[in-house]
């Protein structure tokens, strides 16, 4: 059974061939992948190496975790399974380029009052327990 390892802290100059070369000292390397940025095409500084057995994977962790490769101290751990979140990446900050008016409305009565307002275009959120819906109104 193979073991997949996470390799972090890689130099941006390290390529997959170099990764295979380094980790072959611990055993047979089945595959080596460096994760690339989709926009710039540049390395993101981490990758994965798959060793041919769990024993060789453990040996690679012992040999290379905290060691220097291509001028950078790398981190080597057993890779965790990728979480499948449907490709959704939650936004953690930042602002939209568009200026929008956001109003939080928590009752149906307030929704009715808001619908009667003279605003030409309004965007508001209706907050319900455990659920948030976005509505747009054109007056």
C-alpha positions in Angstrom: 0.0 0.0 0.0 1.3 3.4 -0.9 1.6 6.5 1.3 1.0 10.0 0.2 3.1 12.7 1.8 2.5 16.5 2.0 5.6 18.5 1.4 5.5 22.2 2.5 7.9 25.1 2.4 9.3 24.2 -1.0 11.5 26.6 -3.0 9.6 28.1 -6.0 12.5 26.8 -8.0 12.0 23.1 -7.0 10.5 21.0 -9.7 8.9 17.6 -9.7 12.0 15.8 -11.0 14.1 17.3 -8.1 11.4 16.2 -5.6 11.6 12.7 -7.0 15.4 12.7 -6.8 15.4 13.9 -3.2 12.8 11.5 -1.9 14.2 8.5 -3.7 16.8 8.4 -1.0 14.0 7.1 1.3 12.6 4.5 -1.1 10.7 4.2 -4.3 8.8 7.3 -5.3 5.5 6.5 -7.1 4.7 10.1 -8.0 5.7 13.6 -7.2 3.5 16.7 -7.8 4.1 20.3 -7.2 1.0 22.4 -6.9 1.0 25.4 -9.3 -0.9 28.6 -9.1 -3.6 28.6 -11.9 -3.2 32.3 -12.7 0.5 32.8 -12.6 1.7 29.3 -13.4 4.2 29.6 -10.6 4.7 27.0 -7.8 2.6 27.6 -4.7 5.5 26.2 -2.5 4.0 22.9 -1.7 3.4 19.5 -3.2 2.8 15.8 -2.7 5.0 12.7 -2.9 3.6 9.2 -3.0 5.9 6.6 -1.7 5.5 2.9 -2.6 4.9 1.7 1.0 3.9 3.1 4.4 7.3 2.1 5.8 9.1 4.1 3.1 6.7 7.0 3.8 7.6 7.0 7.5 11.3 6.8 6.6 10.9 9.9 4.3 9.1 11.8 7.1 12.0 11.0 9.5 14.7 11.8 6.9 13.3 15.1 5.5 10.9 16.8 7.9 12.7 20.0 9.0 15.6 19.5 6.6 16.8 21.9 4.0 16.1 21.3 0.3 17.1 23.9 -2.4 17.7 26.5 0.3 14.4 26.1 2.1 13.5 24.2 5.3 10.7 21.8 4.3 7.8 20.3 6.2 7.0 16.6 5.5 3.8 15.1 6.9 1.4 12.3 6.0 -1.1 13.9 3.6 -4.7 14.3 4.8 -7.6 13.4 2.5 -8.8 16.4 0.5 -12.1 17.8 1.8 -14.8 17.9 -0.9 -16.7 21.2 -0.5 -18.1 21.3 -4.0 -15.5 23.8 -5.1 -16.9 26.5 -2.8 -14.3 28.7 -1.3 -15.9 30.9 1.4 -14.9 34.6 1.2 -13.1 35.7 4.3 -12.9 39.4 3.7 -12.4 42.1 1.1 -14.9 44.4 -0.5 -16.8 44.4 -3.7 -16.0 47.0 -6.3 -19.7 47.8 -6.6 -21.3 50.0 -4.0 -24.5 48.4 -2.8 -26.9 49.2 -0.1 -27.4 46.3 2.3 -30.2 46.2 4.9 -30.8 43.3 7.2 -34.5 42.6 7.7 -35.7 40.1 10.3 -39.5 40.2 10.0 -42.0 40.0 7.2 -43.6 43.3 8.4 -40.3 45.0 7.7 -40.1 43.4 4.3 -43.5 44.9 3.4 -42.4 48.3 4.7 -39.2 48.1 2.6 -41.1 47.1 -0.5 -43.1 50.3 -0.3 -40.0 52.4 0.0 -39.1 54.8 -2.9 -35.7 53.3 -3.5 -35.2 52.5 -7.2 -33.1 49.5 -6.5 -32.5 47.9 -3.2 -30.6 44.8 -2.1 -31.4 43.4 1.3 -31.0 40.3 3.3 -33.8 38.4 5.1 -32.3 36.6 8.1 -34.2 33.6 9.3 -33.0 31.1 11.9 -30.2 29.0 10.3 -31.0 30.5 6.8 -30.2 33.7 4.9 -31.8 34.6 1.6 -30.9 37.6 -0.6 -33.6 39.6 -2.4 -33.4 42.4 -4.9 -36.3 44.8 -5.4 -36.9 47.2 -8.2 -39.4 49.9 -7.3 
